Every structure is written in structure tokens, then in C-alpha cells.
Amino acid sequence: MTRTTKKLHGKIALVTGGSRGIGAATARALAEEGADVAISYASSSDKAAAVVRELEALGVRAVAFHADQADPAQGAALVGKVVAHFGRLDILVNNAGVALYGSVDAKTDVAAVDNLWAVNVLGVAAAVRAAAAVMSEGGRIVTVSSTVGSRVPFAGLSDYGAGKAALVGYTKGWARDLGPKKITVNAVRPGPIDTDMNPDNGTYDEYVKTAIALGRYGKPEEVAAAILFLAGPEAGYITGTTIDVDGGQSA
């Protein structure tokens, strides 16, 4: 009898916003440990399909679903689609999000702020509520927040930071709510990570690097490693906490 050494063999995972960046890196990390993986995407269907092919090449089952997380109904329905496709859900990684920059003393784009809150907070909450209803004992929920939720490095990030801070508050509350069901809920707070949304050759990259102990932007795979740990069996006694993956920016 062959025994697998992959720690997530037989698990079903959903990674929202899994077509690129941290989401795609997380989907790969989970698949490399044997999990079957569903990803969601809002607009990058070609990239999502490419990620699915990459995951399937690792020997796991994979699928991509379109979902606009700004619509809580779609976020909740996404969980239902995963369960219908794979039969259950063991791991939920809330990664999908949008960024917004703008000072409070400037003309505020209220529609953009509403969309940010809908995607980054309300959509996550909808997915967690749906997942909590179908997850069994040992389930894992990991949410991607940001160090900007506790330390705003420069002006113009108040709305984005507030949303990411809300996710940490939710994480602590959800951990209490779901503890009796033996479902863990944690958050990862990345610092500056080199992605399409925040490239390390952007306008403020040199300024930002001066505040990082390691003097560089992180890689999506480095955030994925922390998420993988929290999603795995070794983290069974960790819940309601956050792991900063920020190169010492918060030190």
C-alpha cells in the first residue's frame, strides 16, 4: 500500500482571487501538498485557466469559477459551487481584494470606497459565513489582510487600511464563533509584496524599502508559505491570530 507524504492529500481548498499574485502562488503551494484546489477570478479568465492547467500538472484536481466578490451573493454561491464540484470544502483562503488610494481631505470617490469595502470586507464575510455552514471539524480559514491595517506608512491609504484592519477584527471574532466546531480562523498580513498590484519598481518602492528590515519587497511565494502553514495539520492549535510576512517592516 502506497502512503502519501503530502500533508494536504485528500483536502479540498478554495482560493479566492487565485488567478495571479499571492492567490496563484497559494493555489500552487496547496496543490504541491496534495490538495485539490478551486480558484475564483473576477476578470482574468485566461490567467485563471492557465493556473488550473498548472495545478492539474501537479497531479491534483483543479477548477476555476468566476465570481465578483463585490456581490456578497456571488461570494456565498462560490462556496456552494466548490462543494457541488468536489463534494466538500476543507480550506478557505480569502485572498481576493482591491486597492484604493486617496486622501480624506481630497474629493472622495464614494463609489470606489463602497466597492473596496464590498470586495475586501463584505465579500470575505459572505464567503466565511457560507464556508462555516459546510466545513467539518478540522476546517481551516485563512484571510489575507495587510500590515497597512495596523501601520499606515504614508498618506492616501486610510480606506484601504481600514478595510484590512476590519479583517483582523473579524478573524478574532470568527475564531471564537467557530472554535466549538474545531475550525481555525487566522489571518496573514503581508507587507510590500512584488505583485501586479504593487510592483517593486513602482513610484514609492525605494522609499518603502527603507522601512523594511530586509530591504526588499517580498515574493508571493513567501506569503503563500505562511498561508500553507496555517492551512496545514501543524497549525491545529493556532486560531484567532495573525502572521506578518513583511520583511521586518513592522519591527
N, C-alpha and C positions, 0 to 999 in steps of 0.2 A: 504493500500500500504506500503510495507516494504521499508525503506530507509537505504541504506548502510552508515556506518560511516567510511568506508575505503577510504582514500583520493585519492587513485590511481585507484579506481574501474573504469573499462572500458578502462584503458590506456594499450598501448602495449609497452613493453620495450625490448631492446636488450642489453645484457651484453656480451662484448667480453671477452674471457678467463674466462668463468663463471663456469668452472668445479671444481675449487678449490680456496682456499685462499680468497683474497678480492673479487674476482669475484663471487664465490659461496655465500659468505656472503651477497653481494649486491643483488644477484638474490633472495635470501630468504627475504631480507628486503623489496624489491619491491613487491614480491608476498604477503607478510603478509599485505601489504596495498592495496591489491586487483588487482594489475597489472598482466596481462598475460605476461609471460616472455619467450623470446628466449635467449639461451646462445650459444656461439661458443666455440669450442675447437680445438686444433691443434693435440693432440695425445692421450689424456686421455678419450677415448670413454666410458670406464666403469664408470669412475668418473662422466662424463657428464650425462650418463643415470641415475646414482644414484641421481644427483641433480634434474633432471627432475621429477623423482618419488617423491622426497621430495616436490617439488613445487606443483605438482598435488595434493598431500595430503593436501595442504593448501587451495584447492578448486579453483585454477586458472588453466588456460591452460598453458602448457609449452612445449617447444621443444628445441632440441639441433641440431646444424648444424656444420659440420666440415668445417673449413676454416683456411688456412695458411695465417696469416696476413702479412707474408713477401712478399706475392704476392698481390700487390695493386688490381689486377683484382678480386681476391677472396674476398678481403675486401669489395669491391664495390658490388660484386654479393651477398654477405651475406645479405646486406640490402634488396636487391631485393627478396631474399628467405623469409625474415621475412614478407615483405609486401604481397607476394604471399600467405603465410600461414595464416596470421592474418588479412590482408586487409589494414593495415596501420602501421605506426611507430610513436610513440609519444615521446619516451625516448631512447636516445642512451648513453650507458656508455662505454667509451673506456678504458678497463681495461687490455686487453692482452698486455703482454710485456715480454722481456727477459733481463737478467742481463749479464754484462761483466766486468771482472776485468783485468787490465793490465796497467803498467806504460808506458808513452810515450817514455821513454828512453830505453825500452826493445824492443825485436823483436816483432813487431806488427802483429797480425793475421788479415790481411786486410779483409779476407773473413768473419771473425767473426764480425768485426766492420761494414761491409756492411750489414750483416744480422741484427745486432742490430738496425741500422738506418732504415732498411726496415720495421722491425716489430714495433719498438717503435715510429717512426715518420711518415714514408711514408704510412704505413698501416692505421694508425689513420687518416691521412689526407684523404685517399681514402674513408674510411667509413664515415667521416663527409661530404665530398662532395656528396656522394650518399644519405646520410640522409637528407641533406639540400634540395635536389631535391624533396623529398616526404613528408617531415614534414609539418604540417599545423601550423597555429598560436597557440602559447602556447607550442610548442615543447621544449624539454629540451635535451641539450647535455652536458655531464659531462665527463671529461677526468682525468684519474689517472696519475698524474705526480709524483714528488718526491721532498722532501726537498734537495736532493743531487743536484737538478738543480740550487740551489742558494747558497748552503753551502756544499762544499766537505769536509767531515770530515777527510779523510786520503787518501794517495796516491793510485793510481790504479783505480780511478773512473771517470777519465776525459771523456771518451767516453760515459759512461752511464749518467753522469751528463749533458753533452752537449745535449744529446737527450731529457732528461726530461726538460731541460731549453727551448728547442725548442717548446715543447708542451705548455708551458706557453705563449710564444710569439704568437703561433698560436691561442691560446684561446682568447687572447686580440683582435687579428685581426678578427677572426671568429665572435666574439661578435659584432663587428662593421658591418661586412658583413651581418649578419643575423638579426640584430636589427630591420630593417624595416619590416621583416616578423614576428616579435614578437616571435622569437625563442631565448632562452637564451643559452649562452655557458659559462661554468665555469670549473674550474679545482680543484681537491683535491690533496694536496701534503702530502702524508704520510711520517712520519719519519720511524724509525725502527719498523716493524710490524712482529709479530711472524707468519711466514708462511713457507711452504716448501722451498721457495726460500731464506728465510732469518730467520732461526730459532733462538730463543732467547738463545740457548745453543751452538752457533757457536763459531768460533775461536776468534772473536773480541767482543763478547757480553758484557763482563764485562767492557771493555774499552768504548764501545758505551754507556752503561747505565750511566756512569759517566757524560756524556754530556746532559743527559735528566733530566729535572727538576723533573719529577715524578719518575725517577729512574727505569723505566721498559720499556719493549717493549709494543707496542700497540697490540690490538686484531683486527682481520679482521672486526669484527662486529662494532668496533668503527669507522673505516673508512667508512664502509657501512652506518652508521648513518648520516655522513656528506653528502654522495652521495644522500641518500634518501631525505634529506632536500632540496638539490639543484634541485632534480628531482620533487619536490612537488609543490603544489599551493602556499605555503607560500613564495617561492623564486622567484616569478614572476617579481620582480623589482631588481633582482641581476643578473648581467651578466658581463662577462669580468674580473672576479676576481678569486682569489684562496683562499681556506681554508686549512690551515696547520693542520694536525692531527698528531702531533709529540711529545706529552707529554711535550712540552716546550723546545724541543731541539733547536729551533730557537730563543728562548727568549734572 
